[in-house]
């Protein structure tokens, strides 16, 4: 039995954020297939409430283009209360306005399960 618990192999609690229910469901299914526990949020404020509400979150994967709060804005607000929490920005844009989120790892939309696995391994290992 292989009990490899390196960062890319261990099970994480991932906060997945997307205002599109179908995209969020697909992301959740892929994350669960990879062995992770998923907490879903449909907007930035809901994600902040979850992250600041005492639930342990190891990683946030958020859509960038959402109403009221972009993924980059969510990441900036999350850093205020939890500076070590890794955030991955999922976006279909190659360039973001005003360079927002330039320091965040990017996951191009649409993405595959392999791309999701790789960005998680890269992001969690970089911690």
N, C-alpha and C positions, 0 to 999 in steps of 0.2 A: 504494500500500500504506500503510495507516494503522498506524503504530507507536506509538500512544498508550499510554504506560505510566503514566498517572496511577494513584494508589492503587486506585481502583475498577476499573480495567481490567487491571492487571498480574496475572500469575499468582502465586498465593501457595501456600505449603505450609501446609496447615490440618490441625491435630490435631483430629479429630472423636471425641468421647467419648460413648458411650451404652451402657448395659447391655442394651438391647433390640437384638438382632442385626438385626431387620427395620428398625427405625428408623434404626440406624446405616448399614445398606446403602442405604436411601433417601437419607439425608443425603449419603453418599459419592457416590452417582450424581448428585445435584443439583450438588454442588461440582465434580465432574469435568466436568459439562455446562457449568458456568460457566468452565471452563478452569484449575481449581486442581488441585494435587497433594494427595492426602489420605493421612494416616497415621491409622489407626483404633486406638482403644483401647476396651476394654469395661468399664473401671472407672477410678476416680480414681488408684489406685496404678500401674496400667499406664501411664496418661497421664503421671504424674510420672516414671516410669522412662524413658519415651521422651523427654520434654522435657529431662531432666537427663542423658540419655545421649549428648549430643553432636549429635543431629540438629537441623538448623535448622528452626524452626517460626516462622511469621509470625503465626499466629492460632490460637486454640483456641475451638472451639464445643463446649460441653459440656451434656449433660442436667443438670438440677438434682437430680432425685430418683433417687439411685442408692444401693445398699447400701454401708455402711461409710464412704463419703465423698461428701458432696453436691457438686454443681457449684460452689457458693459456697466450700466448704472447699477444693476443688481450686484454685480461683482464688487464694485466700489463700495456699496453699502454693506455687503457681507464682510468685507475686509475690516470695517470699523469695529465690528463685534467679534470677528473670528479671523484674525490676520493670516493664520496658517492654512485656512480652508482652500484647497485647490478648486478653481473654477475653469471649466472648459466652455468656450463660446461656440455654439453650433450656428452656422450661418451660411446662407447661399451667396452672400456678398463676398467678392474678392477683396474689396477695399471698403472700410467702414468710414462713415462721415467723420470728419475732424480727427481721424486716427483713434477714435475711442476704442478701448479694449485692445490696443496694439500689443500690450504685454501679456495678453491671455492666450493660452493654447487654443488653436482653432480646429474645429471639426467641420469639414465642408458638407453642406446639405445638397442633395441627399447623401447619406452615408451608409456604408455597409457595416455588418456586424464585425468584420475584420478591422475596419478603420476605427470603429468604436473601441474594440479591444486594444488596439495599438495606442490610441490616444490616452486611454486609461492607464496603460502600463507606463507610458512616457511621463504622464502627469504625476502619477502617484510615486514613481521612482524618483522623480525630480524633487520631491518634498524634502 
